[in-house]
Amino acid sequence: MAHLWMSDDGGDWCVLSLNGADVDLTTLLAREQPTAEAGSEVAPRALLLREPSTGSSGWLLVTTKGCRARVSGKSVATGIRRLVDRDEILLHGLGRCYFSTETLARIEPLSEEDATGCCPRCKQGLTAGQPAVKCPGCGVWHHQSDELPCWTYAERCAICGGSTALDSGFSWTPEEM
């Protein structure tokens, strides 16, 4: 699930999950309702909108006239920009945040759609409803139950070598910038 890294009042970074709902980034960064500039009827806005064709992974930054926004150092001159992992979003006069598509490993029942193929660790088939973990790195599903602890069996994913710790947290944070 996509999320935003935002600085709290103490200067620490916190995560805001983008659960599929559109977000008024202007209000979020301002922490209050922005006001219209003199001679303007509408306050400039920056909105995060989910791309309908990509499910919850594709997001757009859409700005209204008068909103001065930059994404990873480049002006959003056309009023729209597709976001990619680790994009810095800077709204003039309001602040910045970082967009991320990184997901965390978590145990969940496999959906009918995801129950295809086999587990890369044990080579057994994946079945709908079975507890499993989707690797945040490569997106491949592994069994994870008392009977088939395939995800946590080893310290690394069977495909990409990513960590299999269920409590490892995010591998990237804005502090690295």
C-alpha positions in Angstrom: 0.0 0.0 0.0 1.3 3.4 -0.9 2.0 5.9 1.9 3.4 9.3 2.7 6.3 10.1 5.0 5.4 13.4 6.8 7.3 15.3 9.4 5.4 15.8 12.7 5.5 18.8 14.9 8.6 17.5 16.7 10.5 17.0 13.4 10.2 13.2 13.4 9.0 11.3 10.3 5.7 9.4 10.5 3.8 7.3 8.0 0.4 8.1 6.6 -1.1 5.2 4.7 -2.9 6.0 1.5 -5.7 3.4 1.7 -7.1 4.2 -1.7 -8.9 7.4 -0.8 -8.0 10.7 -2.4 -6.0 13.1 -0.3 -6.0 16.9 -0.1 -2.3 17.4 0.4 -2.6 21.2 0.8 -4.8 20.8 3.9 -2.7 17.9 5.2 0.6 19.9 5.0 -1.0 23.1 6.2 -2.7 21.3 9.1 -5.5 23.8 8.6 -7.7 25.1 5.7 -5.6 27.2 3.2 -7.0 30.5 2.3 -7.4 32.0 -1.1 -4.9 34.6 -2.2 -6.1 38.2 -2.8 -8.0 38.5 -6.0 -8.5 34.7 -6.2 -11.8 32.9 -5.5 -10.4 29.5 -4.7 -7.3 28.6 -2.6 -4.6 26.8 -4.6 -4.8 23.0 -4.0 -2.6 20.0 -4.4 -4.5 16.7 -4.5 -3.3 13.1 -4.4 -5.5 11.0 -6.6 -5.4 7.2 -7.1 -5.0 6.1 -10.7 -8.1 4.0 -11.4 -6.3 1.7 -13.9 -3.6 0.7 -11.4 -5.5 -0.2 -8.3 -3.9 1.2 -5.1 -0.3 1.4 -6.5 -0.6 4.3 -9.0 -1.0 7.8 -7.7 -1.1 11.3 -9.3 -0.4 14.7 -7.9 -2.9 17.2 -9.3 -2.5 20.9 -8.6 -4.9 23.8 -9.3 -3.9 27.1 -10.7 -1.7 29.1 -8.3 -0.3 26.0 -6.5 3.4 26.0 -6.6 4.5 22.4 -6.3 7.7 20.5 -7.1 8.2 16.8 -7.3 11.7 15.5 -6.8 13.0 19.0 -7.7 11.0 19.5 -10.8 8.1 21.9 -11.2 4.6 20.5 -11.7 4.1 23.0 -14.5 1.3 21.1 -16.3 -0.7 20.6 -13.1 -0.4 16.8 -13.0 2.5 14.4 -12.2 2.5 10.6 -11.8 4.3 9.8 -8.6 7.0 7.1 -8.2 8.5 5.5 -5.2 10.6 8.0 -3.0 9.3 11.1 -4.7 9.8 14.3 -2.7 6.7 16.5 -2.8 7.3 20.1 -2.0 4.5 22.6 -1.7 5.7 26.2 -1.6 5.0 27.8 1.7 3.5 24.6 3.2 6.3 22.0 3.5 7.3 18.7 2.1 6.6 15.0 2.3 7.8 11.9 0.6 5.7 9.4 -1.4 6.5 5.7 -1.1 5.1 2.5 -2.6 7.1 0.3 -0.2 4.9 -2.3 1.5 5.5 -4.3 4.7 5.5 -8.0 5.0 2.3 -9.3 6.7 0.5 -12.5 7.0 -2.9 -12.5 5.3 -5.2 -15.0 3.7 -4.6 -15.5 0.0 -7.3 -14.2 -2.3 -8.7 -16.2 -5.2 -6.8 -13.9 -7.5 -3.4 -14.4 -5.7 -3.8 -18.2 -5.2 -2.0 -19.2 -8.4 1.3 -21.0 -8.9 3.3 -22.4 -6.1 5.3 -21.2 -3.1 9.0 -20.7 -4.1 10.2 -22.2 -0.9 8.3 -25.5 -0.6 7.1 -25.7 -4.2 3.6 -26.6 -3.1 0.5 -25.0 -4.6 -1.0 -21.8 -3.2 -4.6 -22.1 -2.1 -7.2 -19.3 -1.6 -7.8 -18.6 2.1 -4.4 -20.0 3.1 -2.2 -17.7 5.3 0.7 -16.3 3.3 3.1 -13.4 3.0 3.7 -11.3 -0.2 7.4 -10.4 -0.4 7.7 -6.5 -0.3 10.7 -6.8 -2.6 9.6 -9.1 -5.5 5.9 -9.5 -4.8 6.0 -13.3 -4.7 3.7 -15.1 -2.3 5.1 -17.6 0.3 3.1 -19.8 2.7 3.2 -18.8 6.3 1.4 -21.0 8.9 2.4 -23.4 11.6 2.3 -26.2 9.1 4.0 -24.3 6.3 6.3 -21.5 7.7 7.8 -20.9 4.3 8.2 -17.1 4.6 10.0 -17.2 8.0 11.9 -20.5 7.3 15.0 -18.6 6.3 16.3 -15.1 6.9 15.9 -14.2 3.2 13.2 -14.4 0.5 13.5 -17.4 -1.7 13.4 -15.2 -4.8 14.9 -11.8 -4.2 16.9 -12.2 -1.0 14.9 -9.6 0.9 14.5 -9.9 4.7 11.8 -12.2 5.9 11.5 -10.6 9.4 7.8 -9.8 9.9 8.7 -6.9 12.2 11.5 -5.4 10.1 9.6 -2.2 9.3 10.3 0.0 6.2 13.7 -0.4 4.6 13.7 3.2 3.4 13.0 6.4 5.3 13.4 10.1 4.5 16.3 10.3 6.9 18.4 8.6 4.2 17.9 11.7 1.9 
